Each structure stands twice: as structure tokens, then as C-alpha cells.
């Protein structure tokens, strides 16, 4: 197995994404092939990982993914010099009820892959006390190795000396200390960071991160700390998510960009042909496609353009007369009758489903989901179980069609966002990660 490290933190908002991107670019500039990963369900960070490393970034999710798929995805680092994974939330944060192989915590991935953890600790507002946090994380689970810390948002040389002295007293290794910098931030919106493809000066920003990390972090020491499970099998057969059709017309642009790398890799591995097109450019899906798939994204930011995309909508309706069309989250909204934007303006959508959604009535819907299909969906039969997640702020105003699935959260409680189906059109706010059984 390729040696690896997991960049994690005690909590969200500590700056681990900045550290991750800086490390990816700095190590790549040093001539290393670095394979990035992201723990948990996240569409946006992997796009930045790809930009920084030059390689597709894959999600690793211990709640939603069966063991065979986890190991297949981890094996994408087989030709790399180093695997570098970014954690989500706090290192041990997950759901109360475990899923496929764990509760979704980043620690599950570190444990399974044998990757030591580098904790990014925000030391603003404290000094020696930060060592107590690091010590607690290092002892909380003996099966997870904390290799050391990177101190972030250090206010001064004196502040750094005090924080380092606390770490030394606790026996915690310090790989570096990053001074407080207000200019090293990526823009955000309601679902997190602005997408990598929308960032006009992303290369300049990532280069700045790399320069910053190189100046303040011991990169050779980090590389030396990387490790992997020595006895983990490397000759196991690959297990991917099966494709839902042979020829898949896939919407791909700024409005529809939330696709998991492991899902697309599985489709290609099985020989499926992926045919990208852009609804925002008013492109029609390929006429010979067996399936049109509209992934999630930000259609609410482009609702006016989608409403004017007559060529796209007409071709979508024509396709749905005889062949399946499926939408996930944002794609689901685009298949509906109307999307009401944040200003309360109603925009006509494709009308393949009766769904009416609104961003003027915002409410966050977030969490793992398990879906038991009550009707066939592209590539799946009624009764099939799917594992995934939901993350959106839209509110359903009308949903007159039959439900697509019985959807439950990580604790098994039913959620009202069941998806819907009409004719050959299906859709759901549920983002599929893997088949659950």
C-alpha cells in the first residue's frame, strides 16, 4: 500500500482545507505524485484537491460505502508516492448509528487505511492549552495514531513559543506553525466553498498556499511520518458501483457539477460511455443516450438561464418519452415545474415532474440517508437499497407525483424528502454514494 497521512482537526473551521491544498501543491512541485482523498460526503473539496494535485480526488465514507468499495477506492493511490486525505468536521465526529463499516468519522478511515493523523489546531485565543486538546485526541482512540500537529493562526513569535512549549511538555510533535493570515481564504456560499471551476484566480491562490506551507511546515518530516497498513491486501478484485446504463448523457457545468469521482470511475470501469453536455449552454443531451443524468449543483443560481434553455428542455422532454431521466438534488429541481429563487422569482423548469421548490423559504436539510426504492430508478429496481446523503436549503412547495423511495436518516427515522417519479422521469434530493444491499 502507498503510505499516507490524514489531515484532520478537532473541529470544522480550523483551516485544514488551506493546509491540505498547500501540501498537495508543495509536494507536487517537489516532484511527488500525491493522491488526494476526502473523508465523508463532500462534492466541493475534491474539486480543489484536483486543481492542487493534478489528480482526481476520491471520497472515502465509512458509513455509506461497503468495505470492498472503500478498499477499491483507496487502491487508486497505487501508482502514487503518497496518499493525502482531508478529514471532515472533527476527527472523531460521526453519526450515532454506524453504517457499512463505521459511523462516518474521519477516524474510521485513518484506522482502516493505517494512515497517521496530522491535526491542524487553531491556537488563536490560547497557547499552552492547545496541547491539552492535542493530547486528548492522541489518547482518545489507541487504534488511531496522531503523528503530530500543525499550529494554525499563530499571532506572534511569542505565541508560537508558548504553544510549542505546551506541545513539548505533552510529548506532541509539531510539524509547523502557520502565522495568522487574513488573505488566505477561499470564497464561500450556502453549501460551503465556491466551486473550484468558478474561482477566477485559483492557481494563484493555491500557489500562495504552497509557498506559505513550505515556509512554515517541515515537509520532509511529514513525508517521513506517512504510513499504511503493511498487511492490507493489494491484489483484491476491484468492486465499483455498477453503471445505470450503457450510454449516459451527464449534465456537467456550473449548475450541475456534484458528481462523485468513484461513481464515474465505476461507470467507466464497467464500460459505460459518459456523454457530457451543458444545460447552461442550452446543449441537448446526446440523442443516442440510454439515460440522461442531471446531478446536483447550483441550479438556483442559474435558474433564469435554465428557464431560457429551450433546446435543452425540449430535448430532455423528447428523451423522457421513451428512456429514463434521473435528477439528484439540483437535478431533481430542474426536472420539476418551477424553481423559485432566493428573491422569490419563479422560473419554469423542464416539467417532467410536478415538483415546485423554493429558495425564498430556506431551510437546511443535511445528513446521511438510506433509500429503499418504491419504484424503478435508472439502473435500479424497486426494493433496492441505496446509501447516500442529503444537503440542500430548498423547500418543497408542491410534490404531486408518487414517491420514489422510503428515505430514512442515519438513525432510521423517516424523512419527508422521498423523491418522486412520473413516467420515465425520476428524481430525489438524495445523493447516491453506493448501493446498500
N, C-alpha and C positions, 0 to 999 in steps of 0.2 A: 504493500500500500504506500501511496505517496504521503510523506509527512505533512502534517497540517497544524493549524492553530485556529482557535475560535476567539474572535474579538467580541467581547461581551461587556456588560456593565451592570451595576447594581440596579439601575432604573433607566427608563426612557429619558431622552433629552440630555445625556451626558456628553455627547459629541462623538459617539462611536462610528457614525457614518463618515464623518470627516476623517477620522483615523483610518478607517477601512479604505477609503478611496485614496488617501495619501500613501498608504502602504502598498496598495495594488500598483499604483503608478510608479512609485520609487523602486519597488522590486522588479517591475517590468523593465524600467530604464537600466537596471543593473544587469539585464540580460537573462533574468529568470522567467520561466513560463509559470505563471501563477493561475490556478483555477479557483475562481470565486464561487461561493455558495451563500445563500441566505436562509437562516432558520425561520421556519414558520411561514404563514401565508402573507406574501408581500409581492406586489407586481412592480413597484416603482424602484426600490433599491437595486434590484438586479439590472435594471437599465443603466444605472450609474456604474455598477460594477463592470459591465461590458465595456462602457466607454473608458474606464480607467485601466482595464487589463487587456482589452482586445479579445476576450473570450466570453462566450455566453455564460451567464451566472444561473445556477440551478437552485431551486428551493428544496430544503430538506425539512420534512414535517413529521414529527413523531406521533402526532395524533391522527392525521389523515392518511398517512402512507403505510401500506403493508411493509414488512421487513425487506422483502425481495426488491421492491421498488426503491426503498431507501438505499440499499446496497448497490443497485444498478446505477442510481444517480451519482452516488459517491464515487463510483468507478470512472466517472468522466474525468477525474483528475489523474488517471493512469499514465498519461503522457506528459504530465506537468512536473515541475520541480518542487512545487509547494501548493498545498490546498489552503485557502484562507476563507473562513466562514465568518459572516457577520450575524451576531445574535439579534434577538428581538426582545424588547422590553428589558426586564431584569433577567439575569442568568437563570434563575430558578422559577420564573413566572410561567404558569400554565393554567390549564383548567383543572377543576376538581376531579373530574372523571376521566381516567385515561382512555385513549383511543387505540390505534393499531399497535403501537409499541411504547407509548408513553403519553404524557399529558400535554405535549406541545411545547414544553420548555426547551430553551436552547441547551440546557444542561443534558437533556436526553441525547442530543446529537453529539455533544462532546464526549459523553460516556460511550456511546455506541462506536464512534469512529476512533476513539482513543486520542482525540485532539486536546492538548493542553489549552487552558483558557488564559487569555490576556485581558484583564479587567481595565476598562477605561473609567477612571474615577474623577468626577468633578470635585475638585478640592476648594472651590470658591466658598467662602464662609467658614472654613475650618482649616486645620493644619495637621497636627499630630493625630487628631481624632479620626482622620480618614483611614488611619492604619487599623482602627477597630473594625471598620467596615470591611476592609480587605481581609483581615484575619478571620472575621466571621464567615465570609464567603469561602475562604480557603479550607475551613473546617466543617462547613455545613454538610457536605456530602463527600466522604472519603473516596468515593469512586470517580469523582471529578477532580482533576488536577488543575489548580490555579498556578500557572507558571510565574506570574508576576503582574505588575500593574503599569499603566501609563497614566501619569497625573495630568489632568487637563484643567485649563483655565486657571493657571498659576498666576498670581498677581505680581510677584516680585521675586528677586533672588532670595530675600529673607524668607518669604513664604515657601519657596521651594526647599530651602534648607530645613525648615521646620517640618514640612510634610515628609521629606526624605528621612529625617531622623526618626519620626514615628514609625515609618515602614521598616527601617533598620532594626528598631527595638522589637518589632513584631516578627522579624525574620522574613519579611516580604520583599521580593526583588523588585526594583524599579527599573523598567526598561527605558523610561524617558519622562520628561516633564515639558508640557506644552504651555507656553505663555498665553495669557488671555488675548484673544484676537476677535474683535467685533466684525471684521470684514470677511472672515472665512465662513460664510453662511450660504446655504442654498435656499432659494425661494420656496415658499410653501403655499399650499391651498388646502381645501377642506378634507381631502383624503391623504394629506401628507405632503411630501415634496412635489414640486412641479416636475413633470416627466423629463427625463434626460433629453428626449428628442425636441423639447420645447426650450431648452436652455441655450440662449444665443452665444454665450461665452464659456461653454462647459469645459473645453480643452484648456483654456487659460486658467480656469478655476481649479481643475484637477492638478495641473502642473504646479499651481501655487500650494496646494495641499501637500504634494510630494516634496517640494522644496522645504516646506515647514516641518514635515515629519523627519526628513533627512537631517535637518539641523538640530533636532531636539530628541531624537529617539535612536537607540543603539540597534540599528537594523541587523548587523551580524549576530548580535545576541538573540534577537527574536528568531532569526532563522535557526540558530542552534537549539532553541527551545522547542522547535516543532517536533512532533512525534505522531505515530499512528499505531493502531493495534497490530502487533507483529504477526499474530496468528490468524488474522482475518483472511478468509478465502478470497483469492483473486481470480479464480477460474470458474466461478459460479455463472450459470447462464443468465443473460440479461432478461429482465422482466420489465416491460413497459406497458403503459396504458394503450389498449387497442384502439385503432382509429375508428371513428364513427361512419366512415365512408371511404371509397377509393379516391375520388377526386373531390377535394374540399375547397370551396371558394371561401377564403378567410378575409374578413374586413380588417384592414391594417392602416391606421392613420392616427392623427392626434385625438380623434373622438373614440376610436376603438383600438386600444393598444394593450389591454390587460390579458395577455396570454402567457401561460407558464411554459418555460423552456422545456421542462421534462415532458409535458403533454405533446408539444410539437415534435420533440425528438422521438417520442413513441410512435406518433403517426408516421413519421418519415421512416423509422426503423422497420415498420411493418409494410413499407412500400406504398403508402398513400401519397398522392400528389397534392401539394398545397398550392393553391392558386390565389395569391394576394390581390386585393383590389381596394380602392379608396372611395367610400361613400362621400366623403367631404369633397372629393374631386368630381363627384357625380359620375363615377365609374360604375358600370354594371358588372355583377359577378359573371364569371365565365359561363357561357351558355351550356357547355358540356359538363358542368359540375354536377356531382351527385347530391351535394349538400352545400348550403350556404350557412356559414357560422359567423355570427356577429358577437365578438367578445365584449367584455366590459370596457370602460374607459370614462370619458367625459363628454357624452353627448349633450348634457345640459349646457355646456359652454359653447356648443356649436349648433344649437337647436335651429337657429334661423337658417343656416346653410343647409342643414339636413332637410328642412322643410322645403327648400327650393331645389333640392336634388331630384328632379323629376325623372331623369333617366335611371338613376339608381332605384328609386321606388317602383317604377313601372317594371323594371327587370326583376326585382325581388318578388313582386306580386305574380308575375308570369311564372317564375321558378316554382313558387309555392302551389301552383295549380296541380303539379304532378310530383314534386320532390320536396324533401324536408328542408325547413329553415329553422335554425335554432339561435336564440339570443340569450346571453348571460348578462345579467345586471344592466349595464348601459345598453347592451344589445337588445335586451328584453324591452326596455323602454322605447327603443327605436322601432320595434315591431308593433307597438301599441298604436292607439288612435291619436293621442295627444300627449305632449310633454310640456308642462308648464314650467318656465324657467324661474330663476330667483326673483325676477322683477314682476312675476305674475303674468307674463305674456304667454299665451297658449300657442304652441306650434304643432302643426299637423305632422304626424309620423306615418309609417307605412300602412297602418290599419289592418295588418294581418291578424292582430289580436285586439280585443276591446279595451285593453289597458289604458288608463289615464293616470299619469304620475305628476307630482308637483314638487319642485324645489322651493317654492314660495312657502311651503309648510314643512320646514326642515326638521328631521328627527334622525338621530344616528341609529343605524342598525348594524351591529357588529358582533361577530362570534363564529365559532365553528358550527357547522351544520351537517346533519346526516339526512339524506333524502331517500325515501322509499317511493319509487316511481309508481304512480297510479295509472299511467298511460305510457305508450311507447314514446321514446325520445330518440333522436338520431343516434344510431349505434347501440341503443339500449332498449330492453324490453320492459313492459310493465312488471313490477315486482323487483327489479334490480335495485341494489343499494349503492348509493354514491356518497363519498365523504368530501367535504369542502368547507367553504366559509362564506360569510355574507358581510359586506362592508359598503354601506351607502347612506345617503342622507335624504333620499327621496321618500315621499309619502304616496301610497296608493289611494287615489281618489275613487276609481272605478276598476273593477276586475270581474267582468260579467261571464268570462269563459270558465270552462271546467278546470279544476285544479290539476296541475301536472304531477304533484307529489305530496306525500305527507312529509313535512320537514320538521325536524327536531333540533334542539340545540345540544351542546356538549353534555348537558345533564339529562337529556331525554325529554325535555319539555317541548311541547308543540309550539311552533312559531307560525304567525299568520301568513307570512310570505311563502305561499305554496307553489308559485309559478302557475302557468295556465297553458292550455292548448286549444287550438281550433284548426281543423283540417290538418294540413301538413306543417303548420307553424307551432312551435313550442318555445317557451321561454321561462326564465326564472331569475330571481335575484341571487340565487345560489351559484357560487363559483365552484366548479368541479376541480378537485385535486386528484382523486383516484377512485376507482371502484372499491366499494367497501365489502363486497361479498357476492 
